Amino acid sequence: MTKTSKKLKKSARPAKRKRATTSRLFPYAKVAEMWAQKKTIPEIATAIDRVGKGDDKFHALRIFLSKMHKGYKDTEGKVVKLPYRINKKSLSAATKAGKRASA
């Protein structure tokens, strides 16, 4: 028997590709409204169903909040900044300390 006449062994079929799931839109307006009502981060995360698993359950929401502090587009398309809940002096001191620690 020659090599060409041998039947090739069929390998297992590769698994079908899974379709990429679409990401859920983040409810910026609802979060901003609840932030203005002085709701806590766990309360907001539970209300918008963004509670994760593991040690840091509210990580995703905290990241979105920090991005919202820098600026986000509201329903009218204007760039709006989410206000901080602490005074400017404390904020600048914390930012300064963070920069010093990373340097």
ROVEX-490546 format. One line per 2 residues: for each residue x, y, z of N, C-alpha, C, CB. Coordinates in nm, 2 decimals. Glycine has a CB too. Layout:
N
X:Y:Z:X:Y:Z:X:Y:Z:X:Y:Z | ...
***
This chain:
103
0.08:-0.12:0.00:0.00:0.00:0.00:0.09:0.13:0.00:-0.09:0.00:0.12 | 0.05:0.22:-0.08:0.13:0.34:-0.09:0.07:0.45:0.01:0.13:0.40:-0.23
0.14:0.55:0.03:0.10:0.65:0.13:-0.02:0.72:0.07:0.21:0.75:0.15 | -0.03:0.74:-0.06:-0.15:0.82:-0.11:-0.28:0.74:-0.10:-0.12:0.85:-0.25
-0.27:0.61:-0.10:-0.40:0.53:-0.10:-0.45:0.51:0.05:-0.37:0.40:-0.16 | -0.37:0.55:0.15:-0.41:0.53:0.28:-0.52:0.64:0.31:-0.30:0.55:0.38
-0.62:0.59:0.39:-0.73:0.69:0.43:-0.68:0.77:0.55:-0.86:0.62:0.46 | -0.70:0.90:0.54:-0.66:0.98:0.65:-0.76:0.97:0.76:-0.65:1.13:0.60
-0.70:0.98:0.88:-0.78:0.97:1.00:-0.86:1.10:1.02:-0.70:0.93:1.12 | -0.99:1.09:1.04:-1.07:1.21:1.06:-1.05:1.26:1.21:-1.22:1.19:1.03
-1.02:1.38:1.22:-1.01:1.44:1.35:-1.14:1.48:1.40:-0.90:1.55:1.36 | -1.15:1.51:1.53:-1.28:1.55:1.59:-1.31:1.69:1.53:-1.27:1.56:1.74
-1.44:1.71:1.51:-1.48:1.84:1.45:-1.45:1.95:1.54:-1.63:1.83:1.42 | -1.40:2.06:1.49:-1.38:2.18:1.58:-1.51:2.23:1.64:-1.30:2.29:1.51
-1.50:2.29:1.75:-1.62:2.34:1.82:-1.67:2.46:1.74:-1.59:2.38:1.97 | -1.80:2.48:1.73:-1.85:2.59:1.66:-1.82:2.72:1.73:-2.01:2.58:1.65
-1.80:2.83:1.66:-1.77:2.95:1.72:-1.89:3.01:1.78:-1.71:3.05:1.61 | -1.87:3.07:1.90:-1.97:3.14:1.97:-1.98:3.28:1.92:-1.95:3.13:2.12
-2.10:3.33:1.90:-2.12:3.46:1.86:-2.09:3.56:1.97:-2.26:3.49:1.81 | -2.03:3.67:1.94:-2.00:3.77:2.04:-2.12:3.83:2.10:-1.90:3.88:1.98
-2.13:3.84:2.23:-2.25:3.90:2.29:-2.23:4.05:2.28:-2.27:3.86:2.43 | -2.34:4.12:2.26:-2.34:4.27:2.25:-2.34:4.32:2.39:-2.46:4.32:2.17
-2.26:4.42:2.41:-2.26:4.48:2.55:-2.38:4.57:2.57:-2.13:4.57:2.57 | -2.42:4.57:2.70:-2.54:4.64:2.74:-2.50:4.79:2.74:-2.60:4.60:2.87
-2.59:4.87:2.70:-2.57:5.02:2.71:-2.57:5.06:2.86:-2.68:5.10:2.63 | -2.49:5.15:2.89:-2.48:5.20:3.03:-2.58:5.31:3.05:-2.33:5.24:3.07
-2.66:5.30:3.16:-2.76:5.41:3.18:-2.70:5.53:3.25:-2.87:5.35:3.27 | -2.63:5.61:3.18:-2.56:5.73:3.23:-2.66:5.82:3.30:-2.49:5.81:3.12
-2.78:5.85:3.24:-2.88:5.94:3.30:-2.93:5.89:3.43:-2.99:5.96:3.20 | -2.96:5.76:3.44:-3.01:5.71:3.56:-2.91:5.71:3.68:-3.06:5.56:3.54
-2.78:5.68:3.64:-2.67:5.69:3.74:-2.65:5.83:3.79:-2.54:5.63:3.68 | -2.65:5.93:3.70:-2.63:6.07:3.74:-2.75:6.11:3.83:-2.63:6.16:3.61
-2.87:6.07:3.80:-2.99:6.11:3.88:-2.97:6.05:4.02:-3.12:6.06:3.81 | -2.93:5.92:4.03:-2.92:5.86:4.16:-2.80:5.91:4.24:-2.90:5.71:4.14
-2.70:5.95:4.16:-2.58:6.02:4.23:-2.62:6.15:4.29:-2.47:6.04:4.12 | -2.71:6.22:4.22:-2.76:6.35:4.27:-2.84:6.33:4.40:-2.83:6.43:4.16
-2.91:6.22:4.40:-2.99:6.18:4.52:-2.91:6.13:4.64:-3.10:6.08:4.48 | -2.78:6.13:4.63:-2.69:6.09:4.73:-2.70:5.94:4.76:-2.71:6.16:4.86
-2.73:5.86:4.66:-2.74:5.71:4.67:-2.59:5.66:4.68:-2.81:5.65:4.55 | -2.57:5.55:4.75:-2.44:5.49:4.76:-2.41:5.41:4.64:-2.43:5.40:4.89
-2.28:5.37:4.62:-2.24:5.29:4.51:-2.31:5.16:4.51:-2.09:5.28:4.51 | -2.32:5.08:4.62:-2.39:4.96:4.62:-2.54:4.97:4.58:-2.38:4.89:4.75
-2.60:5.08:4.62:-2.74:5.10:4.59:-2.76:5.12:4.44:-2.80:5.22:4.67 | -2.67:5.21:4.38:-2.68:5.24:4.24:-2.65:5.11:4.16:-2.58:5.35:4.20
-2.54:5.04:4.19:-2.51:4.92:4.12:-2.62:4.81:4.12:-2.38:4.85:4.18 | -2.69:4.80:4.23:-2.80:4.70:4.24:-2.91:4.75:4.16:-2.84:4.69:4.39
-2.94:4.88:4.16:-3.05:4.93:4.08:-3.03:4.92:3.93:-3.07:5.08:4.12 | -2.91:4.93:3.88:-2.89:4.92:3.74:-2.84:4.78:3.70:-2.79:5.03:3.69
-2.83:4.69:3.79:-2.79:4.55:3.77:-2.65:4.54:3.72:-2.89:4.49:3.67 | -2.56:4.61:3.79:-2.42:4.60:3.75:-2.33:4.55:3.87:-2.37:4.74:3.71
-2.38:4.45:3.94:-2.31:4.40:4.05:-2.23:4.28:4.00:-2.41:4.36:4.17 | -2.10:4.28:4.02:-2.02:4.17:3.97:-2.00:4.06:4.07:-1.88:4.23:3.93
-1.91:3.97:4.03:-1.88:3.86:4.12:-1.74:3.88:4.18:-1.89:3.72:4.05 | -1.70:3.81:4.28:-1.57:3.81:4.34:-1.55:3.91:4.45:-1.47:3.84:4.23
-1.43:3.95:4.47:-1.39:4.04:4.58:-1.45:4.18:4.56:-1.24:4.05:4.60 | -1.43:4.24:4.44:-1.47:4.37:4.41:-1.60:4.38:4.33:-1.36:4.45:4.34
-1.71:4.37:4.39:-1.84:4.36:4.32:-1.88:4.48:4.25:-1.95:4.32:4.42 | -1.83:4.60:4.29:-1.88:4.73:4.23:-1.77:4.79:4.15:-1.92:4.82:4.34
-1.67:4.71:4.10:-1.56:4.76:4.02:-1.61:4.83:3.89:-1.46:4.65:3.99 | -1.70:4.77:3.82:-1.74:4.82:3.69:-1.81:4.96:3.71:-1.84:4.72:3.63
-1.89:4.97:3.81:-1.96:5.09:3.84:-1.86:5.20:3.88:-2.07:5.08:3.95 | -1.76:5.17:3.96:-1.67:5.27:4.00:-1.59:5.32:3.89:-1.57:5.21:4.11
-1.55:5.23:3.79:-1.48:5.28:3.67:-1.57:5.37:3.59:-1.44:5.15:3.59 | -1.70:5.34:3.57:-1.79:5.43:3.50:-1.80:5.56:3.57:-1.92:5.36:3.48
-1.81:5.56:3.70:-1.82:5.69:3.78:-1.70:5.77:3.76:-1.84:5.66:3.93 | -1.58:5.71:3.76:-1.46:5.79:3.74:-1.46:5.85:3.60:-1.33:5.71:3.77
-1.51:5.77:3.50:-1.51:5.83:3.36:-1.62:5.94:3.36:-1.55:5.72:3.27 | -1.73:5.93:3.43:-1.83:6.03:3.43:-1.78:6.16:3.50:-1.96:5.97:3.50
-1.69:6.15:3.59:-1.63:6.27:3.66:-1.55:6.35:3.55:-1.54:6.23:3.78 | -1.49:6.27:3.46:-1.41:6.34:3.35:-1.50:6.40:3.25:-1.31:6.24:3.29
-1.62:6.34:3.22:-1.71:6.40:3.13:-1.78:6.29:3.05:-1.64:6.49:3.03 | -1.91:6.30:3.03:-1.99:6.21:2.95:-2.10:6.28:2.87:-2.05:6.10:3.04
-2.15:6.22:2.77:-2.26:6.29:2.69:-2.39:6.26:2.75:-2.25:6.25:2.54 | -2.47:6.36:2.78:-2.61:6.34:2.83:-2.70:6.31:2.72:-2.65:6.46:2.91
-2.83:6.31:2.75:-2.93:6.27:2.65:-2.94:6.37:2.53:-3.07:6.26:2.71 | -2.90:6.49:2.56:-2.91:6.60:2.46:-2.78:6.61:2.38:-2.93:6.74:2.52
-2.68:6.53:2.41:-2.55:6.52:2.34:-2.45:6.62:2.39:-2.58:6.55:2.20 | -2.48:6.69:2.50:-2.38:6.78:2.56:-2.29:6.70:2.65:-2.45:6.89:2.64
-2.16:6.75:2.66:-2.07:6.68:2.75:-2.09:6.74:2.89:-1.92:6.70:2.70 | -2.12:6.66:2.98:-2.15:6.70:3.12:-2.05:6.62:3.21:-2.30:6.67:3.16
-2.01:6.69:3.32:-1.92:6.62:3.42:-2.01:6.59:3.54:-1.80:6.71:3.46 | -1.99:6.47:3.59:-2.05:6.43:3.72:-1.98:6.50:3.83:-2.05:6.27:3.73
-2.06:6.57:3.92:-1.99:6.64:4.03:-1.94:6.54:4.13:-2.09:6.74:4.10 | -1.82:6.58:4.19:-1.77:6.50:4.30:-1.85:6.53:4.43:-1.62:6.53:4.33
-1.85:6.44:4.53:-1.92:6.46:4.65:-1.83:6.51:4.76:-1.98:6.33:4.69 | -1.71:6.53:4.73:-1.62:6.58:4.83:-1.57:6.72:4.79:-1.49:6.49:4.85
-1.52:6.80:4.89:-1.48:6.94:4.86:-1.35:6.93:4.77:-1.45:7.02:4.98 | -1.33:7.04:4.70:-1.21:7.05:4.61:-1.08:7.03:4.67:-1.22:7.19:4.53
-1.07:7.08:4.80:-0.94:7.07:4.87:-0.90:6.93:4.89:-0.95:7.15:5.00 | -1.00:6.85:4.94:-0.98:6.70:4.96:-0.94:6.63:4.83:-1.10:6.64:5.03
-1.02:6.67:4.72:-0.99:6.61:4.59:-0.85:6.63:4.54:-1.10:6.66:4.49 | -0.81:6.76:4.55:-0.68:6.79:4.50:-0.57:6.73:4.58:-0.66:6.94:4.50
-0.59:6.72:4.71:-0.49:6.65:4.80:-0.48:6.50:4.77:-0.53:6.67:4.95 | -0.59:6.44:4.74:-0.59:6.30:4.71:-0.53:6.27:4.57:-0.74:6.24:4.70
-0.55:6.36:4.48:-0.49:6.35:4.34:-0.34:6.37:4.35:-0.55:6.45:4.24 | -0.30:6.47:4.43:-0.16:6.50:4.45:-0.09:6.38:4.52:-0.14:6.63:4.54
-0.15:6.32:4.62:-0.09:6.21:4.69:-0.08:6.09:4.59:-0.18:6.17:4.81 | -0.18:6.07:4.51:-0.18:5.96:4.41:-0.07:5.97:4.31:-0.31:5.95:4.34
-0.05:6.09:4.26:0.06:6.12:4.17:0.20:6.10:4.23:0.05:6.26:4.11 | 0.21:6.14:4.36:0.34:6.13:4.43:0.37:5.98:4.45:0.33:6.21:4.57
0.26:5.90:4.49:0.28:5.76:4.51:0.32:5.68:4.39:0.16:5.70:4.57 | 0.27:5.72:4.27:0.30:5.65:4.15:0.44:5.69:4.09:0.19:5.68:4.04
0.49:5.80:4.13:0.62:5.85:4.07:0.74:5.78:4.14:0.63:6.00:4.09
***
